[in-house]
């Protein structure tokens, strides 16, 4: 009996493929994202570079993609590296202008939503509360993993 598909060796084949997602906002405070659909391939190694203008404390939530990927490295402002080795987190908050890069390999096909909205404290909610984004101050997108 033959094996039709198998992941062999490392899940981090260098160099990673770079993807850039920029967060800005309109004059009335609505978040704007540079793309709303990001297509990925299972088993490929990516570096998602996210930048924020910092005008508002934006929060990027993408828990389903993160739970279905092998996470390797988070880099903050091109100088601070956090080596994850597949640990899971839920969101990234931009409390000031900056850039974060996330290196990962998607391991499960699917369509995974992501949202950009204000952080919970800015909404009068408790610190760290996940999944709560105001409908009128939110941008949405999706990762399509094949």
LUMBA-37298 format. One record per atom (N, C-alpha, C, CB): atom name; x, y, z; residue number from 0. Coordinates in pm, whole numbers, plus 50000, padded with zeros to 5 digits. Atoms other than C-alpha are relative to their C-alpha. Glycine has a CB too. Example, Ala and Ser with C-alpha at 12.3 -4.5 7.8 and 13.67 -1.06 7.14 Angstrom:
<recs>
+------+-------+-------+-------+-----+
: atom :     x :     y :     z : seq :
+------+-------+-------+-------+-----+
:    N : 50089 : 49881 : 50000 :   0 :
:   CA : 51230 : 49550 : 50780 :   0 :
:    C : 50090 : 50120 : 50000 :   0 :
:   CB : 49901 : 50003 : 50125 :   0 :
:    N : 49918 : 49881 : 49994 :   1 :
:   CA : 51367 : 49894 : 50714 :   1 :
:    C : 49923 : 50109 : 50073 :   1 :
:   CB : 50041 : 50046 : 49858 :   1 :
+------+-------+-------+-------+-----+
</recs>
This chain:
<recs>
+------+-------+-------+-------+-----+
: atom :     x :     y :     z : seq :
+------+-------+-------+-------+-----+
:    N : 50085 : 49882 : 50000 :   0 :
:   CA : 50000 : 50000 : 50000 :   0 :
:    C : 50089 : 50123 : 50000 :   0 :
:   CB : 49903 : 50000 : 50123 :   0 :
:    N : 49917 : 49881 : 50010 :   1 :
:   CA : 50151 : 50332 : 49897 :   1 :
:    C : 49947 : 50115 : 50084 :   1 :
:   CB : 50011 : 50043 : 49856 :   1 :
:    N : 50038 : 49878 : 49928 :   2 :
:   CA : 50150 : 50660 : 50083 :   2 :
:    C : 49986 : 50110 : 49896 :   2 :
:   CB : 50107 : 50039 : 50111 :   2 :
:    N : 50024 : 49899 : 50102 :   3 :
:   CA : 49997 : 50937 : 49874 :   3 :
:    C : 50056 : 50136 : 50036 :   3 :
:   CB : 49853 : 50012 : 49976 :   3 :
:    N : 49946 : 49871 : 49958 :   4 :
:   CA : 50107 : 51237 : 50079 :   4 :
:    C : 50066 : 49984 : 50135 :   4 :
:   CB : 49889 : 50109 : 50006 :   4 :
:    N : 49928 : 50011 : 49874 :   5 :
:   CA : 50360 : 51270 : 50353 :   5 :
:    C : 50086 : 50124 : 50015 :   5 :
:   CB : 50085 : 49870 : 50006 :   5 :
:    N : 49910 : 49890 : 49971 :   6 :
:   CA : 50535 : 51562 : 50517 :   6 :
:    C : 50127 : 49938 : 50053 :   6 :
:   CB : 49937 : 50102 : 50103 :   6 :
:    N : 49874 : 50057 : 49955 :   7 :
:   CA : 50898 : 51473 : 50553 :   7 :
:    C : 50096 : 50108 : 50044 :   7 :
:   CB : 50063 : 49916 : 49890 :   7 :
:    N : 49897 : 49907 : 49957 :   8 :
:   CA : 51179 : 51643 : 50739 :   8 :
:    C : 49945 : 50119 : 50075 :   8 :
:   CB : 50078 : 50048 : 49883 :   8 :
:    N : 50029 : 49878 : 49926 :   9 :
:   CA : 51160 : 51998 : 50868 :   9 :
:    C : 49873 : 50068 : 49951 :   9 :
:   CB : 50117 : 50096 : 49991 :   9 :
:    N : 50117 : 49920 : 50037 :  10 :
:   CA : 50843 : 52207 : 50876 :  10 :
:    C : 50037 : 50145 : 49972 :  10 :
:   CB : 49895 : 49994 : 50112 :  10 :
:    N : 49954 : 49863 : 50022 :  11 :
:   CA : 51054 : 52520 : 50827 :  11 :
:    C : 50107 : 50003 : 49891 :  11 :
:   CB : 50056 : 50061 : 50132 :  11 :
:    N : 49909 : 50000 : 50115 :  12 :
:   CA : 51208 : 52513 : 50480 :  12 :
:    C : 50035 : 50145 : 49965 :  12 :
:   CB : 49935 : 49928 : 49878 :  12 :
:    N : 49956 : 49864 : 50025 :  13 :
:   CA : 51413 : 52833 : 50442 :  13 :
:    C : 50020 : 50024 : 49851 :  13 :
:   CB : 50130 : 50029 : 50076 :  13 :
:    N : 50049 : 49885 : 49925 :  14 :
:   CA : 51370 : 53095 : 50320 :  14 :
:    C : 49847 : 50000 : 50004 :  14 :
:   CB : 50053 : 50130 : 49939 :  14 :
:    N : 50146 : 49990 : 49997 :  15 :
:   CA : 51013 : 53172 : 50427 :  15 :
:    C : 49949 : 50091 : 49888 :  15 :
:   CB : 49952 : 50052 : 50137 :  15 :
:    N : 50065 : 49913 : 50098 :  16 :
:   CA : 50774 : 53326 : 50174 :  16 :
:    C : 49938 : 50117 : 50076 :  16 :
:   CB : 49891 : 49922 : 49917 :  16 :
:    N : 50049 : 49882 : 49929 :  17 :
:   CA : 50698 : 53684 : 50283 :  17 :
:    C : 49862 : 50043 : 49952 :  17 :
:   CB : 50098 : 50115 : 49983 :  17 :
:    N : 50134 : 49946 : 50024 :  18 :
:   CA : 50341 : 53814 : 50307 :  18 :
:    C : 49990 : 50126 : 50084 :  18 :
:   CB : 49885 : 49896 : 50035 :  18 :
:    N : 50012 : 49875 : 49925 :  19 :
:   CA : 50270 : 54175 : 50409 :  19 :
:    C : 49854 : 50039 : 50016 :  19 :
:   CB : 50079 : 50113 : 49930 :  19 :
:    N : 50135 : 49952 : 49967 :  20 :
:   CA : 49950 : 54290 : 50581 :  20 :
:    C : 50016 : 50133 : 50072 :  20 :
:   CB : 49920 : 49895 : 50088 :  20 :
:    N : 49989 : 49867 : 49940 :  21 :
:   CA : 49922 : 54662 : 50655 :  21 :
:    C : 49866 : 50041 : 50059 :  21 :
:   CB : 50047 : 50103 : 49895 :  21 :
:    N : 50120 : 49951 : 49932 :  22 :
:   CA : 49673 : 54808 : 50904 :  22 :
:    C : 50009 : 50152 : 50008 :  22 :
:   CB : 49985 : 49936 : 50143 :  22 :
:    N : 50010 : 49854 : 49990 :  23 :
:   CA : 49572 : 55173 : 50870 :  23 :
:    C : 49857 : 50031 : 50040 :  23 :
:   CB : 50041 : 50072 : 49866 :  23 :
:    N : 50139 : 49967 : 49966 :  24 :
:   CA : 49252 : 55363 : 50935 :  24 :
:    C : 49951 : 50120 : 49921 :  24 :
:   CB : 49986 : 50027 : 50149 :  24 :
:    N : 50064 : 49888 : 50068 :  25 :
:   CA : 49008 : 55602 : 50775 :  25 :
:    C : 49994 : 50119 : 50096 :  25 :
:   CB : 49857 : 49962 : 49950 :  25 :
:    N : 50008 : 49881 : 49916 :  26 :
:   CA : 48955 : 55955 : 50904 :  26 :
:    C : 49895 : 49986 : 50110 :  26 :
:   CB : 49969 : 50122 : 49916 :  26 :
:    N : 50102 : 50020 : 49897 :  27 :
:   CA : 48649 : 55834 : 51097 :  27 :
:    C : 50032 : 49882 : 50093 :  27 :
:   CB : 49864 : 49978 : 49936 :  27 :
:    N : 49957 : 50101 : 49905 :  28 :
:   CA : 48848 : 55562 : 51277 :  28 :
:    C : 49972 : 49856 : 49964 :  28 :
:   CB : 49939 : 50026 : 50126 :  28 :
:    N : 50027 : 50137 : 50045 :  29 :
:   CA : 48752 : 55254 : 51073 :  29 :
:    C : 50132 : 49935 : 49956 :  29 :
:   CB : 49896 : 49997 : 49883 :  29 :
:    N : 49876 : 50064 : 50044 :  30 :
:   CA : 49038 : 55003 : 51032 :  30 :
:    C : 49994 : 49960 : 49853 :  30 :
:   CB : 50028 : 49876 : 50086 :  30 :
:    N : 49987 : 50037 : 50141 :  31 :
:   CA : 49159 : 54934 : 50679 :  31 :
:    C : 50117 : 49902 : 49990 :  31 :
:   CB : 50022 : 50127 : 49908 :  31 :
:    N : 49893 : 50096 : 50019 :  32 :
:   CA : 49363 : 54629 : 50578 :  32 :
:    C : 50039 : 49996 : 49852 :  32 :
:   CB : 49958 : 49859 : 50048 :  32 :
:    N : 49949 : 49996 : 50136 :  33 :
:   CA : 49581 : 54603 : 50269 :  33 :
:    C : 49951 : 49884 : 49914 :  33 :
:   CB : 50150 : 50001 : 50002 :  33 :
:    N : 50059 : 50111 : 50075 :  34 :
:   CA : 49431 : 54266 : 50169 :  34 :
:    C : 49906 : 49924 : 50093 :  34 :
:   CB : 50109 : 49904 : 49942 :  34 :
:    N : 50095 : 50072 : 49915 :  35 :
:   CA : 49134 : 54064 : 50289 :  35 :
:    C : 49998 : 49850 : 49975 :  35 :
:   CB : 49862 : 50055 : 49980 :  35 :
:    N : 49987 : 50144 : 50023 :  36 :
:   CA : 49220 : 53724 : 50142 :  36 :
:    C : 50147 : 49968 : 49978 :  36 :
:   CB : 49913 : 49952 : 49878 :  36 :
:    N : 49861 : 50042 : 50010 :  37 :
:   CA : 49557 : 53558 : 50190 :  37 :
:    C : 50000 : 49850 : 49973 :  37 :
:   CB : 50082 : 50035 : 50130 :  37 :
:    N : 49999 : 50142 : 50037 :  38 :
:   CA : 49611 : 53227 : 50012 :  38 :
:    C : 50133 : 49936 : 50038 :  38 :
:   CB : 49973 : 49982 : 49849 :  38 :
:    N : 49883 : 50073 : 49952 :  39 :
:   CA : 49852 : 52974 : 50163 :  39 :
:    C : 49992 : 49855 : 49954 :  39 :
:   CB : 50010 : 50007 : 50154 :  39 :
:    N : 49994 : 50142 : 50036 :  40 :
:   CA : 49962 : 52618 : 50087 :  40 :
:    C : 50049 : 49922 : 50121 :  40 :
:   CB : 50093 : 49977 : 49877 :  40 :
:    N : 49961 : 50086 : 49889 :  41 :
:   CA : 49980 : 52348 : 50352 :  41 :
:    C : 50144 : 49953 : 49981 :  41 :
:   CB : 49905 : 49878 : 50012 :  41 :
:    N : 49862 : 50047 : 50003 :  42 :
:   CA : 50341 : 52264 : 50436 :  42 :
:    C : 50102 : 50102 : 49954 :  42 :
:   CB : 50008 : 49883 : 49913 :  42 :
:    N : 49907 : 49894 : 50039 :  43 :
:   CA : 50493 : 52586 : 50295 :  43 :
:    C : 50035 : 50083 : 50123 :  43 :
:   CB : 49940 : 50091 : 49887 :  43 :
:    N : 49953 : 49918 : 49887 :  44 :
:   CA : 50693 : 52811 : 50530 :  44 :
:    C : 49981 : 50147 : 49965 :  44 :
:   CB : 50151 : 49970 : 50033 :  44 :
:    N : 50034 : 49860 : 50026 :  45 :
:   CA : 50568 : 53172 : 50555 :  45 :
:    C : 50050 : 50090 : 50112 :  45 :
:   CB : 49849 : 50015 : 49984 :  45 :
:    N : 49976 : 49895 : 49901 :  46 :
:   CA : 50660 : 53495 : 50730 :  46 :
:    C : 49895 : 50107 : 49973 :  46 :
:   CB : 50148 : 50058 : 49993 :  46 :
:    N : 50104 : 49899 : 50010 :  47 :
:   CA : 50355 : 53718 : 50785 :  47 :
:    C : 50051 : 50126 : 50067 :  47 :
:   CB : 49865 : 49951 : 50065 :  47 :
:    N : 49951 : 49872 : 49950 :  48 :
:   CA : 50473 : 54079 : 50824 :  48 :
:    C : 49881 : 50093 : 50014 :  48 :
:   CB : 50109 : 50061 : 49906 :  48 :
:    N : 50116 : 49915 : 49974 :  49 :
:   CA : 50206 : 54295 : 50987 :  49 :
:    C : 50050 : 50134 : 50053 :  49 :
:   CB : 49902 : 49933 : 50102 :  49 :
:    N : 49965 : 49867 : 49953 :  50 :
:   CA : 50247 : 54671 : 51024 :  50 :
:    C : 49874 : 50077 : 50034 :  50 :
:   CB : 50084 : 50076 : 49895 :  50 :
:    N : 50112 : 49915 : 49959 :  51 :
:   CA : 50022 : 54921 : 51198 :  51 :
:    C : 50048 : 50144 : 50005 :  51 :
:   CB : 49942 : 49955 : 50137 :  51 :
:    N : 49966 : 49858 : 49997 :  52 :
:   CA : 50019 : 55298 : 51161 :  52 :
:    C : 50002 : 50053 : 50143 :  52 :
:   CB : 49900 : 50080 : 49917 :  52 :
:    N : 49997 : 49963 : 49860 :  53 :
:   CA : 49958 : 55317 : 51535 :  53 :
:    C : 49904 : 50110 : 50041 :  53 :
:   CB : 50134 : 50040 : 50036 :  53 :
:    N : 50095 : 49895 : 49967 :  54 :
:   CA : 49681 : 55574 : 51519 :  54 :
:    C : 49901 : 49953 : 50106 :  54 :
:   CB : 49926 : 50047 : 49875 :  54 :
:    N : 50089 : 50062 : 49903 :  55 :
:   CA : 49459 : 55338 : 51721 :  55 :
:    C : 50068 : 49873 : 50050 :  55 :
:   CB : 49858 : 49969 : 49938 :  55 :
:    N : 49947 : 50126 : 49947 :  56 :
:   CA : 49548 : 55043 : 51946 :  56 :
:    C : 49925 : 49885 : 49935 :  56 :
:   CB : 49987 : 49994 : 50156 :  56 :
:    N : 50068 : 50107 : 50073 :  57 :
:   CA : 49455 : 54771 : 51695 :  57 :
:    C : 50040 : 49864 : 50053 :  57 :
:   CB : 50031 : 50009 : 49852 :  57 :
:    N : 49978 : 50138 : 49958 :  58 :
:   CA : 49425 : 54403 : 51780 :  58 :
:    C : 49970 : 49909 : 49882 :  58 :
:   CB : 49911 : 49962 : 50124 :  58 :
:    N : 50015 : 50098 : 50107 :  59 :
:   CA : 49476 : 54130 : 51519 :  59 :
:    C : 49974 : 49865 : 50065 :  59 :
:   CB : 50127 : 49995 : 49908 :  59 :
:    N : 50034 : 50132 : 49947 :  60 :
:   CA : 49300 : 53803 : 51606 :  60 :
:    C : 49991 : 49902 : 49884 :  60 :
:   CB : 49866 : 50004 : 50079 :  60 :
:    N : 50002 : 50106 : 50102 :  61 :
:   CA : 49359 : 53487 : 51402 :  61 :
:    C : 50020 : 49865 : 50067 :  61 :
:   CB : 50109 : 50025 : 49892 :  61 :
:    N : 49977 : 50121 : 49920 :  62 :
:   CA : 49320 : 53200 : 51651 :  62 :
:    C : 49991 : 49870 : 49922 :  62 :
:   CB : 49903 : 49996 : 50112 :  62 :
:    N : 50016 : 50127 : 50072 :  63 :
:   CA : 49205 : 52933 : 51405 :  63 :
:    C : 50121 : 49968 : 49913 :  63 :
:   CB : 49874 : 50004 : 49914 :  63 :
:    N : 49879 : 50024 : 50078 :  64 :
:   CA : 49502 : 52978 : 51171 :  64 :
:    C : 50115 : 49961 : 50092 :  64 :
:   CB : 50038 : 50125 : 49917 :  64 :
:    N : 49890 : 50029 : 49908 :  65 :
:   CA : 49742 : 52982 : 51466 :  65 :
:    C : 49991 : 49860 : 50058 :  65 :
:   CB : 50003 : 50103 : 50112 :  65 :
:    N : 50018 : 50134 : 49943 :  66 :
:   CA : 49593 : 52662 : 51609 :  66 :
:    C : 50022 : 49890 : 49896 :  66 :
:   CB : 49861 : 49986 : 50059 :  66 :
:    N : 49983 : 50098 : 50107 :  67 :
:   CA : 49631 : 52489 : 51271 :  67 :
:    C : 50129 : 50022 : 49922 :  67 :
:   CB : 49881 : 50006 : 49905 :  67 :
:    N : 49869 : 49974 : 50060 :  68 :
:   CA : 49991 : 52592 : 51202 :  68 :
:    C : 50110 : 49962 : 50098 :  68 :
:   CB : 50013 : 50148 : 49959 :  68 :
:    N : 49879 : 50018 : 49919 :  69 :
:   CA : 50338 : 52505 : 51326 :  69 :
:    C : 50063 : 50138 : 50011 :  69 :
:   CB : 50101 : 49893 : 49937 :  69 :
:    N : 49946 : 49866 : 49979 :  70 :
:   CA : 50454 : 52834 : 51478 :  70 :
:    C : 50147 : 49989 : 50038 :  70 :
:   CB : 49920 : 50075 : 50110 :  70 :
:    N : 49857 : 50008 : 49973 :  71 :
:   CA : 50825 : 52905 : 51489 :  71 :
:    C : 50056 : 50125 : 50065 :  71 :
:   CB : 50073 : 49973 : 49875 :  71 :
:    N : 49930 : 49880 : 49957 :  72 :
:   CA : 50919 : 53267 : 51544 :  72 :
:    C : 49910 : 50122 : 49989 :  72 :
:   CB : 50128 : 50021 : 49918 :  72 :
:    N : 50064 : 49870 : 50006 :  73 :
:   CA : 50770 : 53607 : 51628 :  73 :
:    C : 50111 : 50103 : 50014 :  73 :
:   CB : 49888 : 50018 : 50112 :  73 :
:    N : 49900 : 49895 : 49994 :  74 :
:   CA : 50985 : 53913 : 51559 :  74 :
:    C : 49928 : 50133 : 50015 :  74 :
:   CB : 50092 : 50000 : 49873 :  74 :
:    N : 50062 : 49871 : 49973 :  75 :
:   CA : 50892 : 54255 : 51701 :  75 :
:    C : 50095 : 50111 : 49955 :  75 :
:   CB : 49965 : 50015 : 50151 :  75 :
:    N : 49924 : 49886 : 50052 :  76 :
:   CA : 51014 : 54567 : 51516 :  76 :
:    C : 50140 : 49962 : 49952 :  76 :
:   CB : 50012 : 50106 : 50106 :  76 :
:    N : 49876 : 50048 : 50061 :  77 :
:   CA : 51290 : 54367 : 51342 :  77 :
:    C : 50116 : 49982 : 50097 :  77 :
:   CB : 50042 : 50094 : 49893 :  77 :
:    N : 49888 : 50011 : 49908 :  78 :
:   CA : 51492 : 54336 : 51663 :  78 :
:    C : 49980 : 49906 : 50117 :  78 :
:   CB : 50031 : 50131 : 50052 :  78 :
:    N : 50027 : 50088 : 49887 :  79 :
:   CA : 51323 : 54122 : 51928 :  79 :
:    C : 49938 : 49873 : 49945 :  79 :
:   CB : 49906 : 50068 : 50106 :  79 :
:    N : 50049 : 50129 : 50050 :  80 :
:   CA : 51278 : 53753 : 51849 :  80 :
:    C : 49945 : 49916 : 50114 :  80 :
:   CB : 50111 : 49924 : 49926 :  80 :
:    N : 50062 : 50092 : 49905 :  81 :
:   CA : 51046 : 53517 : 52035 :  81 :
:    C : 49991 : 49865 : 49929 :  81 :
:   CB : 49858 : 50050 : 50050 :  81 :
:    N : 49997 : 50133 : 50061 :  82 :
:   CA : 51117 : 53153 : 51949 :  82 :
:    C : 49890 : 49915 : 50062 :  82 :
:   CB : 50139 : 49931 : 50018 :  82 :
:    N : 50119 : 50066 : 49949 :  83 :
:   CA : 50787 : 52967 : 51983 :  83 :
:    C : 50007 : 49848 : 49995 :  83 :
:   CB : 49881 : 50045 : 49923 :  83 :
:    N : 49999 : 50145 : 50022 :  84 :
:   CA : 50845 : 52615 : 51848 :  84 :
:    C : 49864 : 49938 : 50025 :  84 :
:   CB : 50104 : 49935 : 50091 :  84 :
:    N : 50136 : 50051 : 50007 :  85 :
:   CA : 50474 : 52557 : 51800 :  85 :
:    C : 49911 : 50033 : 50119 :  85 :
:   CB : 50004 : 49855 : 49986 :  85 :
:    N : 50090 : 49954 : 49895 :  86 :
:   CA : 50334 : 52729 : 52109 :  86 :
:    C : 49886 : 50078 : 49934 :  86 :
:   CB : 50076 : 50090 : 50106 :  86 :
:    N : 50117 : 49933 : 50058 :  87 :
:   CA : 49992 : 52889 : 52054 :  87 :
:    C : 49971 : 50129 : 50076 :  87 :
:   CB : 49877 : 49906 : 50003 :  87 :
:    N : 50051 : 49878 : 49941 :  88 :
:   CA : 49872 : 53243 : 52116 :  88 :
:    C : 49879 : 50042 : 49919 :  88 :
:   CB : 50108 : 50113 : 50005 :  88 :
:    N : 50127 : 49967 : 50064 :  89 :
:   CA : 49548 : 53417 : 52017 :  89 :
:    C : 49999 : 50130 : 49921 :  89 :
:   CB : 49895 : 50006 : 50103 :  89 :
:    N : 50013 : 49869 : 50062 :  90 :
:   CA : 49612 : 53777 : 51920 :  90 :
:    C : 50130 : 50079 : 50012 :  90 :
:   CB : 49885 : 50079 : 50064 :  90 :
:    N : 49887 : 49908 : 49997 :  91 :
:   CA : 49864 : 54053 : 51854 :  91 :
:    C : 49940 : 50139 : 50014 :  91 :
:   CB : 50091 : 49988 : 49872 :  91 :
:    N : 50048 : 49863 : 49982 :  92 :
:   CA : 49803 : 54406 : 51985 :  92 :
:    C : 50110 : 50098 : 49965 :  92 :
:   CB : 49953 : 50022 : 50145 :  92 :
:    N : 49910 : 49891 : 50034 :  93 :
:   CA : 49964 : 54717 : 51843 :  93 :
:    C : 49962 : 50119 : 50087 :  93 :
:   CB : 49993 : 50036 : 49847 :  93 :
:    N : 50025 : 49886 : 49912 :  94 :
:   CA : 49975 : 54972 : 52126 :  94 :
:    C : 50071 : 50125 : 49952 :  94 :
:   CB : 50043 : 49967 : 50142 :  94 :
:    N : 49928 : 49889 : 50061 :  95 :
:   CA : 50202 : 55193 : 51917 :  95 :
:    C : 50035 : 49959 : 49857 :  95 :
:   CB : 50129 : 50038 : 50082 :  95 :
:    N : 49962 : 50037 : 50137 :  96 :
:   CA : 50320 : 55211 : 51554 :  96 :
:    C : 50108 : 49893 : 50004 :  96 :
:   CB : 50047 : 50124 : 49921 :  96 :
:    N : 49896 : 50102 : 50001 :  97 :
:   CA : 50528 : 54911 : 51463 :  97 :
:    C : 49973 : 49889 : 49902 :  97 :
:   CB : 50017 : 49943 : 50136 :  97 :
:    N : 50006 : 50115 : 50090 :  98 :
:   CA : 50582 : 54585 : 51284 :  98 :
:    C : 50022 : 49873 : 50081 :  98 :
:   CB : 50105 : 50012 : 49886 :  98 :
:    N : 49976 : 50131 : 49942 :  99 :
:   CA : 50557 : 54223 : 51387 :  99 :
:    C : 50003 : 49900 : 49885 :  99 :
:   CB : 49889 : 49962 : 50105 :  99 :
:    N : 49990 : 50106 : 50100 : 100 :
:   CA : 50660 : 53922 : 51181 : 100 :
:    C : 49977 : 49867 : 50068 : 100 :
:   CB : 50139 : 50002 : 49927 : 100 :
:    N : 50034 : 50131 : 49945 : 101 :
:   CA : 50524 : 53574 : 51243 : 101 :
:    C : 50040 : 49895 : 49898 : 101 :
:   CB : 49848 : 49991 : 50035 : 101 :
:    N : 49957 : 50108 : 50089 : 102 :
:   CA : 50699 : 53272 : 51088 : 102 :
:    C : 49925 : 49873 : 50037 : 102 :
:   CB : 50154 : 49978 : 50008 : 102 :
:    N : 50084 : 50116 : 49973 : 103 :
:   CA : 50479 : 52965 : 51052 : 103 :
:    C : 49986 : 49913 : 49876 : 103 :
:   CB : 49862 : 50044 : 50050 : 103 :
:    N : 50033 : 50093 : 50107 : 104 :
:   CA : 50386 : 52662 : 50844 : 104 :
:    C : 49858 : 49950 : 50024 : 104 :
:   CB : 50102 : 49881 : 49994 : 104 :
:    N : 50135 : 50055 : 49984 : 105 :
:   CA : 50013 : 52587 : 50795 : 105 :
:    C : 50005 : 49848 : 49985 : 105 :
:   CB : 49901 : 50063 : 49897 : 105 :
:    N : 49996 : 50146 : 50005 : 106 :
:   CA : 49955 : 52218 : 50866 : 106 :
:    C : 49864 : 49937 : 49971 : 106 :
:   CB : 50052 : 49947 : 50131 : 106 :
:    N : 50133 : 50054 : 50025 : 107 :
:   CA : 49581 : 52181 : 50806 : 107 :
:    C : 49926 : 50092 : 49902 : 107 :
:   CB : 49920 : 49985 : 50132 : 107 :
:    N : 50075 : 49918 : 50095 : 108 :
:   CA : 49383 : 52302 : 50500 : 108 :
:    C : 49870 : 50053 : 50063 : 108 :
:   CB : 49968 : 49919 : 49873 : 108 :
:    N : 50126 : 49943 : 49954 : 109 :
:   CA : 49083 : 52525 : 50559 : 109 :
:    C : 49996 : 50148 : 49972 : 109 :
:   CB : 49979 : 49973 : 50149 : 109 :
:    N : 50015 : 49855 : 50010 : 110 :
:   CA : 48953 : 52881 : 50556 : 110 :
:    C : 49990 : 50053 : 50141 : 110 :
:   CB : 49874 : 50040 : 49914 : 110 :
:    N : 49987 : 49950 : 49863 : 111 :
:   CA : 49047 : 53074 : 50868 : 111 :
:    C : 49984 : 50152 : 50001 : 111 :
:   CB : 50137 : 49960 : 50060 : 111 :
:    N : 50028 : 49857 : 49993 : 112 :
:   CA : 48905 : 53417 : 50950 : 112 :
:    C : 50103 : 50072 : 50087 : 112 :
:   CB : 49859 : 50024 : 50056 : 112 :
:    N : 49926 : 49914 : 49909 : 113 :
:   CA : 49103 : 53703 : 51096 : 113 :
:    C : 49925 : 50132 : 50011 : 113 :
:   CB : 50147 : 50023 : 49952 : 113 :
:    N : 50066 : 49872 : 49978 : 114 :
:   CA : 48979 : 54031 : 51242 : 114 :
:    C : 50100 : 50101 : 50054 : 114 :
:   CB : 49881 : 49985 : 50098 : 114 :
:    N : 49925 : 49887 : 49945 : 115 :
:   CA : 49127 : 54371 : 51318 : 115 :
:    C : 49896 : 50087 : 50069 : 115 :
:   CB : 50080 : 50080 : 49888 : 115 :
:    N : 50090 : 49913 : 49925 : 116 :
:   CA : 48958 : 54578 : 51586 : 116 :
:    C : 50074 : 50065 : 50115 : 116 :
:   CB : 49879 : 49921 : 50052 : 116 :
:    N : 49936 : 49934 : 49886 : 117 :
:   CA : 49025 : 54790 : 51890 : 117 :
:    C : 50026 : 49897 : 50109 : 117 :
:   CB : 49912 : 50115 : 50054 : 117 :
:    N : 49972 : 50094 : 49891 : 118 :
:   CA : 49182 : 54620 : 52189 : 118 :
:    C : 49890 : 50007 : 50105 : 118 :
:   CB : 50138 : 50030 : 50063 : 118 :
:    N : 50111 : 50007 : 49904 : 119 :
:   CA : 48947 : 54517 : 52474 : 119 :
:    C : 49995 : 50119 : 50097 : 119 :
:   CB : 50011 : 49874 : 50079 : 119 :
:    N : 49999 : 49888 : 49905 : 120 :
:   CA : 49056 : 54795 : 52714 : 120 :
:    C : 49942 : 50125 : 49936 : 120 :
:   CB : 50143 : 50027 : 50051 : 120 :
:    N : 50053 : 49883 : 50071 : 121 :
:   CA : 48979 : 55062 : 52451 : 121 :
:    C : 49848 : 49992 : 49984 : 121 :
:   CB : 50066 : 50012 : 49862 : 121 :
:    N : 50144 : 50020 : 50010 : 122 :
:   CA : 48628 : 54913 : 52435 : 122 :
:    C : 49932 : 49997 : 50136 : 122 :
:   CB : 49971 : 49871 : 49925 : 122 :
:    N : 50057 : 50004 : 49866 : 123 :
:   CA : 48581 : 54927 : 52813 : 123 :
:    C : 49984 : 49858 : 50053 : 123 :
:   CB : 49868 : 50070 : 50002 : 123 :
:    N : 50008 : 50140 : 49958 : 124 :
:   CA : 48627 : 54549 : 52849 : 124 :
:    C : 50124 : 49962 : 50080 : 124 :
:   CB : 49984 : 49906 : 49877 : 124 :
:    N : 49885 : 50043 : 49921 : 125 :
:   CA : 48864 : 54350 : 53066 : 125 :
:    C : 50119 : 49966 : 49910 : 125 :
:   CB : 49962 : 49878 : 50086 : 125 :
:    N : 49874 : 50025 : 50072 : 126 :
:   CA : 49228 : 54312 : 52958 : 126 :
:    C : 50005 : 49855 : 49952 : 126 :
:   CB : 50122 : 50031 : 50090 : 126 :
:    N : 49980 : 50134 : 50053 : 127 :
:   CA : 49295 : 54014 : 52732 : 127 :
:    C : 49875 : 49928 : 49952 : 127 :
:   CB : 50064 : 49919 : 50101 : 127 :
:    N : 50123 : 50066 : 50045 : 128 :
:   CA : 48931 : 53939 : 52649 : 128 :
:    C : 50007 : 49979 : 49849 : 128 :
:   CB : 49875 : 50084 : 50038 : 128 :
:    N : 49984 : 50034 : 50142 : 129 :
:   CA : 48937 : 53761 : 52313 : 129 :
:    C : 49867 : 49993 : 49928 : 129 :
:   CB : 50073 : 49866 : 49986 : 129 :
:    N : 50115 : 50022 : 50085 : 130 :
:   CA : 48693 : 53752 : 52025 : 130 :
:    C : 49894 : 50107 : 50004 : 130 :
:   CB : 49938 : 49875 : 50036 : 130 :
:    N : 50100 : 49893 : 49993 : 131 :
:   CA : 48514 : 54080 : 52099 : 131 :
:    C : 50050 : 50117 : 49917 : 131 :
:   CB : 49973 : 50044 : 50148 : 131 :
:    N : 49963 : 49891 : 50089 : 132 :
:   CA : 48538 : 54327 : 51813 : 132 :
:    C : 49872 : 50076 : 49964 : 132 :
:   CB : 50074 : 49947 : 49870 : 132 :
:    N : 50117 : 49918 : 50032 : 133 :
:   CA : 48295 : 54615 : 51764 : 133 :
:    C : 49969 : 49991 : 49850 : 133 :
:   CB : 50023 : 50148 : 50041 : 133 :
:    N : 50040 : 50017 : 50140 : 134 :
:   CA : 48099 : 54565 : 51441 : 134 :
:    C : 50032 : 50123 : 49915 : 134 :
:   CB : 49852 : 49968 : 49991 : 134 :
:    N : 49978 : 49878 : 50077 : 135 :
:   CA : 48140 : 54929 : 51336 : 135 :
:    C : 50146 : 50045 : 49999 : 135 :
:   CB : 49914 : 50111 : 50053 : 135 :
:    N : 49857 : 49966 : 49996 : 136 :
:   CA : 48516 : 54940 : 51411 : 136 :
:    C : 50082 : 49873 : 49979 : 136 :
:   CB : 50039 : 50068 : 50135 : 136 :
:    N : 49935 : 50129 : 50023 : 137 :
:   CA : 48633 : 54612 : 51260 : 137 :
:    C : 50026 : 49982 : 49850 : 137 :
:   CB : 49912 : 49884 : 50054 : 137 :
:    N : 49971 : 50045 : 50137 : 138 :
:   CA : 48800 : 54484 : 50943 : 138 :
:    C : 50018 : 49849 : 50008 : 138 :
:   CB : 50129 : 50072 : 49940 : 138 :
:    N : 49995 : 50146 : 50000 : 139 :
:   CA : 48779 : 54119 : 50849 : 139 :
:    C : 50069 : 49950 : 49874 : 139 :
:   CB : 49859 : 49939 : 50012 : 139 :
:    N : 49937 : 50064 : 50114 : 140 :
:   CA : 48975 : 53891 : 50623 : 140 :
:    C : 50004 : 49851 : 50024 : 140 :
:   CB : 50141 : 50055 : 49975 : 140 :
:    N : 49993 : 50145 : 49984 : 141 :
:   CA : 49055 : 53526 : 50573 : 141 :
:    C : 50129 : 49948 : 49940 : 141 :
:   CB : 49879 : 49931 : 49936 : 141 :
:    N : 49890 : 50078 : 50053 : 142 :
:   CA : 49342 : 53290 : 50520 : 142 :
:    C : 49937 : 49877 : 49936 : 142 :
:   CB : 50106 : 49961 : 50111 : 142 :
:    N : 50048 : 50120 : 50068 : 143 :
:   CA : 49266 : 53020 : 50263 : 143 :
:    C : 50120 : 49908 : 49985 : 143 :
:   CB : 49932 : 50033 : 49860 : 143 :
:    N : 49888 : 50094 : 50003 : 144 :
:   CA : 49496 : 52722 : 50317 : 144 :
:    C : 49959 : 49880 : 49917 : 144 :
:   CB : 50041 : 49956 : 50144 : 144 :
:    N : 50028 : 50113 : 50089 : 145 :
:   CA : 49502 : 52461 : 50042 : 145 :
:    C : 50096 : 49886 : 50028 : 145 :
:   CB : 50010 : 50042 : 49853 : 145 :
+------+-------+-------+-------+-----+
</recs>
